[in-house]
């Protein structure tokens, strides 16, 4: 149990003073109780480094396909790259215990401090192969995967899941208990079923049954956008921490802001104009470095769009096209400065 102390029957960790609180996974302490969720195609090295800089308690890699990693797929190997100075938490996905074990060994050898297993991805391309949230339909297979990963590495293992496949099979408590009995040291639950995908609202209150079923920290995920939502999610679920996914898109500083607020610490301001422009330009350039120019140009578009949305910029079509469809990096860097300083002459 790594020295965790139960608080109020639900929270796990160590209270220092006031509302300050520490949480650890194995021997790795989390900076605070707000974590950045693993998101395919989003939480790459540049994004994680920014979220960490702005105070995220922990960041998690993109989902990495274990079989592809095991055969040396270049993109999967790239996703293993560590970001920043926080403990390196890597998420693996797959349906075969042998490949998941091999992926865990490769990840640990590459510097992963914590291995997270994906039982939560709802994407059809993942679930059609009985990976991601489809594993909640086959508990014995899910258990075999946890056992294989735990047996393959000395790194602590965690599991991220959903409430169940659908409302007729809300079996997250069962799966979580099996995972913990097999050695998992933390459970994260997105408060939706697979069949909900991202529709409707996350049901944080249903995560409480998982908290009550296991003796390790539980993290609540889904629809957490701000401090008020984080506090409500913690209250309704009884979880030890929150995890932000879509709520961090276009505002990677939000995770650290929520973490500071939950710790009773001063909450940093979101970057504005000059600082925001510099941050977006840096993020854009780092993506070109991460992926190479051709792929990086495409990968960066969604982030630029999210930054504009988070900044409440109602871009007209010519301006949006000029920013997002431009294949000249130097021009994009200049456009970022003009668009995010509200200079609407870019379309002229």
C-alpha positions in Angstrom: 0.0 0.0 0.0 3.1 2.3 -0.1 2.3 4.0 3.2 -1.0 5.5 2.2 -3.3 6.7 5.0 -7.1 6.7 4.7 -8.8 10.0 5.3 -12.5 10.2 5.9 -12.8 6.6 4.7 -12.1 7.7 1.1 -9.1 9.9 0.4 -5.7 8.2 0.4 -2.4 9.9 0.9 -1.0 12.2 3.6 -2.4 15.5 4.8 0.3 18.0 5.6 -1.5 21.2 6.8 -4.7 22.9 6.0 -6.0 21.6 2.7 -2.6 20.6 1.5 -2.5 16.9 0.5 0.0 14.5 -1.0 -0.8 11.5 -3.1 1.7 8.9 -4.3 1.8 6.0 -6.7 4.4 3.5 -5.5 7.3 5.7 -4.4 6.4 8.5 -6.8 4.7 11.6 -5.2 2.2 13.6 -7.2 2.6 17.3 -7.0 -1.1 17.9 -6.4 -4.5 16.3 -6.9 -5.1 17.5 -10.5 -3.8 15.2 -13.3 -3.6 15.6 -17.1 -5.4 12.7 -18.8 -3.8 10.6 -21.5 -5.4 11.7 -24.8 -4.4 10.1 -28.2 -2.9 12.6 -30.5 -3.0 15.3 -27.9 -0.9 14.7 -24.8 2.3 14.4 -26.7 5.6 15.6 -25.3 5.1 19.3 -26.1 1.7 19.4 -24.5 2.7 17.5 -21.4 5.7 19.8 -20.9 3.5 22.9 -21.0 0.9 21.4 -18.6 3.7 20.4 -16.2 5.3 23.9 -16.4 2.0 25.3 -15.3 1.7 23.1 -12.3 -0.1 19.8 -13.3 0.1 17.2 -10.5 1.0 14.5 -13.0 0.9 14.1 -16.8 0.3 10.9 -18.7 1.5 9.9 -22.2 -0.7 9.4 -25.2 -2.1 5.9 -25.4 0.6 3.6 -26.8 -0.4 0.4 -28.7 1.6 -2.4 -27.0 1.9 -4.7 -29.9 3.1 -1.9 -32.2 5.6 -0.8 -29.6 6.8 -4.4 -29.2 7.6 -4.5 -32.9 9.4 -1.2 -32.9 6.8 1.0 -34.6 8.5 4.4 -34.8 5.5 6.4 -33.8 4.9 4.3 -30.7 8.6 4.7 -29.7 8.3 8.4 -30.1 5.3 8.5 -27.8 7.5 7.0 -25.1 9.6 10.2 -24.8 9.7 11.7 -21.4 8.4 15.2 -20.9 9.7 17.5 -18.1 10.7 16.4 -14.6 7.7 14.8 -13.2 7.6 11.0 -12.8 7.2 9.6 -16.3 3.7 7.9 -16.6 3.1 5.9 -19.8 -0.2 4.5 -20.9 -0.4 1.2 -22.7 -3.3 -0.3 -24.7 -3.8 -3.8 -26.1 -5.7 -7.0 -25.7 -2.9 -9.6 -25.5 -1.2 -10.1 -22.1 2.0 -11.1 -23.8 2.3 -7.9 -25.8 1.2 -5.8 -22.9 3.9 -7.3 -20.8 6.5 -6.7 -23.5 5.3 -3.2 -23.9 5.6 -2.6 -20.2 9.2 -3.9 -20.2 10.1 -1.7 -23.2 8.5 1.3 -21.5 10.3 0.7 -18.3 13.6 0.3 -20.1 12.9 3.6 -21.8 12.5 5.4 -18.5 8.8 5.0 -17.6 8.3 5.3 -13.9 4.6 4.3 -13.9 2.7 2.1 -16.3 -1.0 2.8 -16.9 -3.3 0.3 -18.5 -6.1 1.5 -20.8 -9.5 -0.1 -20.1 -11.3 3.1 -21.0 -10.8 4.2 -24.6 -14.2 4.1 -26.4 -13.0 4.5 -30.0 -14.3 1.8 -32.3 -10.9 1.2 -33.8 -9.7 0.2 -30.3 -12.7 -1.6 -28.9 -13.2 -3.7 -32.1 -10.0 -5.4 -31.3 -11.1 -6.0 -27.7 -8.8 -3.4 -26.2 -9.7 -0.2 -24.3 -13.1 -0.2 -22.8 -14.0 -3.5 -24.6 -11.9 -5.2 -21.9 -14.6 -4.4 -19.4 -16.8 -6.9 -21.2 -14.2 -9.7 -20.6 -13.1 -9.4 -17.0 -10.9 -12.5 -17.1 -8.9 -11.1 -20.0 -8.7 -7.7 -18.2 -7.3 -9.5 -15.1 -4.8 -11.5 -17.2 -3.5 -8.2 -18.7 -3.0 -6.6 -15.3 -1.3 -9.7 -14.0 1.0 -9.8 -17.0 2.0 -6.1 -16.8 2.5 -6.2 -13.0 4.7 -9.3 -13.5 6.7 -7.8 -16.2 8.1 -4.7 -14.4 8.9 -3.4 -11.0 7.3 0.0 -11.9 4.0 0.6 -10.2 1.0 -0.2 -12.4 -2.3 1.8 -12.6 -5.5 1.3 -14.6 -7.9 3.8 -16.3 -11.4 2.6 -17.0 -15.0 3.6 -17.6 -18.1 2.8 -15.5 -18.8 -0.1 -17.7 -19.7 -1.0 -21.3 -23.2 0.3 -20.9 -25.8 0.9 -18.2 -26.7 -2.7 -18.0 -23.1 -3.6 -17.0 -21.7 -1.0 -14.6 -19.0 -3.3 -13.5 -16.2 -0.8 -12.7 -16.1 -1.8 -9.0 -15.6 -5.5 -10.0 -12.9 -4.8 -12.6 -11.2 -2.3 -10.2 -11.2 -4.8 -7.4 -9.7 -7.5 -9.6 -7.1 -5.1 -10.9 -6.0 -4.1 -7.4 -5.9 -7.7 -6.2 -3.5 -8.3 -9.1 -1.3 -5.4 -8.1 -2.7 -2.2 -9.5 -1.8 0.7 -7.3 -4.3 3.4 -8.6 -7.6 3.4 -10.5 -8.9 6.2 -12.6 -12.6 6.1 -13.6 -14.2 8.2 -16.4 -17.7 8.7 -15.2 -19.4 7.5 -18.4 -19.9 4.1 -20.0 -18.3 3.1 -23.3 -21.7 3.4 -25.1 -22.0 7.0 -23.9 -18.7 7.9 -25.6 -18.5 11.6 -24.7 -22.2 12.3 -24.8 -24.4 13.4 -21.9 -22.7 14.2 -18.6 -20.2 12.3 -16.5 -21.8 10.7 -13.5 -19.3 11.4 -10.8 -21.5 9.9 -8.1 -21.2 6.4 -9.7 -17.4 6.5 -9.2 -18.1 6.3 -5.4 -18.8 2.6 -5.7 -15.3 2.1 -7.1 -13.8 4.1 -4.2 -15.6 1.9 -1.8 -14.6 -1.3 -3.5 -10.8 -0.8 -3.4 -8.0 0.1 -1.0 -5.9 2.2 -3.4 -6.4 5.8 -4.6 -9.1 6.4 -7.1 -9.1 9.3 -9.5 -12.3 10.7 -11.0 -12.3 11.8 -14.7 -14.8 13.3 -17.1 -16.3 16.8 -17.6 -14.0 18.4 -15.1 -13.4 21.9 -16.4 -12.8 24.2 -13.5 -12.2 24.4 -9.7 -15.9 24.2 -8.9 -16.4 21.2 -11.0 -13.3 19.5 -9.5 -14.6 20.1 -6.0 -18.0 18.7 -6.9 -16.5 15.7 -8.6 -14.4 14.9 -5.5 -17.4 15.4 -3.2 -19.8 13.2 -5.2 -17.3 10.5 -6.0 -15.2 10.4 -2.8 -12.1 10.1 -5.1 -8.6 11.2 -4.1 -7.9 13.3 -7.2 -9.3 14.6 -10.4 -8.1 14.1 -14.0 -8.7 16.6 -16.8 -8.9 15.7 -20.4 -10.9 17.9 -22.8 -11.0 20.6 -20.1 -7.2 21.1 -20.8 -7.5 21.5 -24.5 -6.5 25.0 -25.5 -5.7 25.8 -21.9 -3.0 23.4 -20.6 -2.5 25.7 -17.6 -6.0 24.8 -16.3 -4.8 21.5 -14.7 -2.2 23.3 -12.5 -4.7 26.0 -11.6 -7.1 23.4 -10.3 -4.4 21.5 -8.5 -3.2 24.7 -6.7 -6.8 25.6 -5.8 -7.4 22.1 -4.3 -4.2 22.4 -2.3 -5.2 25.8 -0.9 -2.3 27.4 -2.7 -2.2 30.7 -4.8 -3.7 30.0 -8.2 -1.6 31.4 -11.1 -3.3 33.6 -13.7 -3.9 32.2 -17.2 -1.4 33.7 -19.6 -2.8 36.7 -21.5 -1.8 38.5 -24.7 2.0 38.6 -24.9 2.5 35.6 -22.7 -0.2 33.6 -24.4 1.2 34.5 -27.9 4.7 33.4 -26.8 3.3 30.1 -25.3 1.3 29.3 -28.5 4.3 30.1 -30.7 6.5 27.9 -28.6 4.0 25.0 -28.6 3.7 25.3 -32.4 7.4 25.2 -32.9 7.9 22.3 -30.5 5.3 20.3 -32.4 7.3 20.8 -35.7 10.3 19.5 -33.8 8.5 16.6 -32.3 6.8 15.4 -35.6 8.8 17.0 -38.3 7.4 19.8 -40.4 5.0 18.0 -42.6 3.3 16.0 -39.9 3.7 18.7 -37.3 1.8 21.3 -39.4 -1.2 19.0 -39.4 -0.9 18.0 -35.8 -0.7 21.6 -34.6 -3.9 22.7 -36.2 -6.2 21.3 -33.6 -4.2 23.0 -30.8 -4.3 26.4 -32.6 -8.1 26.0 -33.0 -8.5 25.1 -29.3 -6.3 28.0 -28.2 -8.5 30.3 -30.2 -11.7 28.8 -28.8 -10.4 29.1 -25.2 -9.5 32.7 -25.8 -13.0 33.3 -27.0 -11.8 34.4 -30.5 -14.7 34.2 -32.9 -12.5 33.8 -36.0 -14.0 34.6 -39.4 -13.5 32.0 -42.1 -10.7 33.7 -43.9 -8.7 34.3 -40.7 -9.3 30.8 -39.5 -8.2 29.4 -42.9 -5.1 31.6 -42.9 -4.1 30.4 -39.5 -4.9 26.7 -39.7 -4.3 25.8 -43.3 -1.0 27.6 -43.8 1.9 25.3 -44.7 4.6 28.0 -44.1 5.7 27.8 -40.4 7.2 31.3 -40.4 3.9 32.8 -41.6 2.0 30.9 -39.0 4.3 32.2 -36.2 3.5 35.7 -37.4 -0.2 35.0 -37.7 -0.3 33.7 -34.1 1.0 37.0 -32.9 -1.6 39.0 -34.9 -4.6 36.8 -34.3 -4.1 36.4 -30.6 -3.5 40.2 -30.2 -6.9 40.7 -31.9 -5.5 42.2 -35.0 -8.2 41.2 -37.5 -6.3 42.5 -40.5 -4.8 39.1 -41.2 -7.4 38.3 -43.8 -6.8 41.5 -45.7 
